[in-house]
Amino acid sequence: IRESNPVYEEQDDIEPYTKEDFLNEVFMDSENYDMVVSLLENKKNIILQGAPGVGKTFAAKRLAYSIMGKKKEDHIKFLQFHQSYSYEDFIMGYKPDGDGFKLQSGVFYDFCNVARNNSKGKYFFIIDEINRGNLSKIFGELLMLIEKDYRGVNASLAYGGEPFNVPENLYIIGMMNTADRSLAMLDYALRRRFSFVDMRPAFNTEGFAYYLEKMKNPTFTNLINKICELNAEIEKDPTLGAGCCIGHS
């Protein structure tokens, strides 16, 4: 996408991707899938949370595919937060340029502009390890603008003071491990702007049972049974809990 040509041209040869494709690849039943899609459509922002290995990253990208109906890779931006990530990286800031500094846009700022130039399409900004960053610092004034009721509403940016908004056709999917207790909990201001979806180990789902049946491997089946027993003990342990269970991945 070039700035000189704001009109987005859709490719015709993109592989289709349906709800059925999602259910065949992700161990989630149809009812839960519909619930997650409804939350994302209504709230614009969701966080998939659960133990490591429950397939949050795998599911997030395929959730975006299924809502779009096609595997449009250029409609998805994937990013991982860390403790050094800043507003300047995410939105806009001054960065070294030769002998001085230059005001440069960040990854979320650029992706919002891409989505705004194609208002008929749906765009998905996926953030892995969302709770590892200082979220209030990273989002800054956009903490208000990502809220559903403020989509499309302009606000002045900290750098340059230019008007900016988060378009209505952009969705944010965050992921966080509930086992990561070394990190501060998300503050309330951010929590009320996201819907939280719990993802659990899928050993007891129909999809995994079908997968197990196809394997036809008694040793593997016995292993899964032992992991389920172990997860039951982990979940009962007051020092561990469900967030430390072993995921199916």
Secondary structure by P-SEA (a helix, b strand, c coil): ccccccbbbbbcccccccaaaaaacccccaaaaaaaaaaaaaccbbbbcccccccaaaaaaaaaaaaacccccccbbbbbbccccccccccbbbccccccccccccaaaaaaaaaaacccbbbbbbbcccccccccccccccccccccccccbbbbccccccbbbbcccbbbbbbbbccccccccccaaaaaabbbbbbccccccaaaaaaaaaaccaaaaaaaaaaaaaaaaaaaccccccccccccc
